[in-house]
């Protein structure tokens, strides 16, 4: 199976694309601060899933899924900050938080299958 066939990779990939699109609306002076941090953290989620899959062992895959969970929590915090700063509205924030929570639930369930 290819990592791109994994539902968890697809969900986290879609989340990262949404984050990349939404941060284009942020103020220019945030480009090297919150925008950069948020984009890197969002991209890190599917990237770590892909890397873990490529390592070839369940133990490594589990570890990289843990790193992906950490990145998802980081993205959630940064989305909350973006909302508080007025860079995204409440509806956008709520939508993204629901996606992040779904990705986190999927990661937790997936890790259980790796043990």
C-alpha positions, -999 to +999 in steps of 0.1 A: +000+000+000+012+035-008+011+061+019-011+083-004-038+056-001-040+061+037-071+080+047-051+097+075-026+110+050-053+122+026-071+141+055-040+157+068-029+166+032-062+183+026-059+202+059-025+214+050-037+227+016-066+246+034-041+261+058-018+272+029-047+288+011-061+306+042-027+320+053-025+339+020-051+362+035-030+370+066-013+404+069+020+408+050+038+416+083+029+380+096+046+364+066+077+355+085+060+349+118+026+332+121+022+324+084+055+306+082+051+287+115+015+277+106+024+266+071+054+246+083+034+228+110+005+220+087+028+206+060+046+186+087+015+165+095+012+146+061+050+147+056+056+128+088+030+103+080+047+097+046+081+095+062+069+071+088+054+049+062+086+049+042+107+038+072+094+003+069+089-005+105+058-002+126+078+012+155+091+040+133+057+046+118+042+049+152+069+074+162+063+096+131+026+095+138+034+109+173+053+137+157+024+143+133+001+146+163+024+172+179+023+192+147-015+189+146-017+203+181+007+231+171-016+239+141-046+240+163-029+265+187-019+287+158-054+287+143-067+298+177-042+326+177-050+336+141-087+338+151-079+359+182-058+383+161-086+387+136-068+370+107-095+344+103-131+346+113-149+323+138-165+302+110-131+296+094-115+288+128-143+264+137-141+246+104-103+242+107-105+231+143-130+204+134-106+192+106-077+192+130-097+172+156-106+147+130-070+143+119-060+138+156-087+112+161-076+094+130-039+095+141-048+081+175-068+053+160-042+045+134-014+044+160-035+017+179-034-004+148+004-002+146+010-016+181 
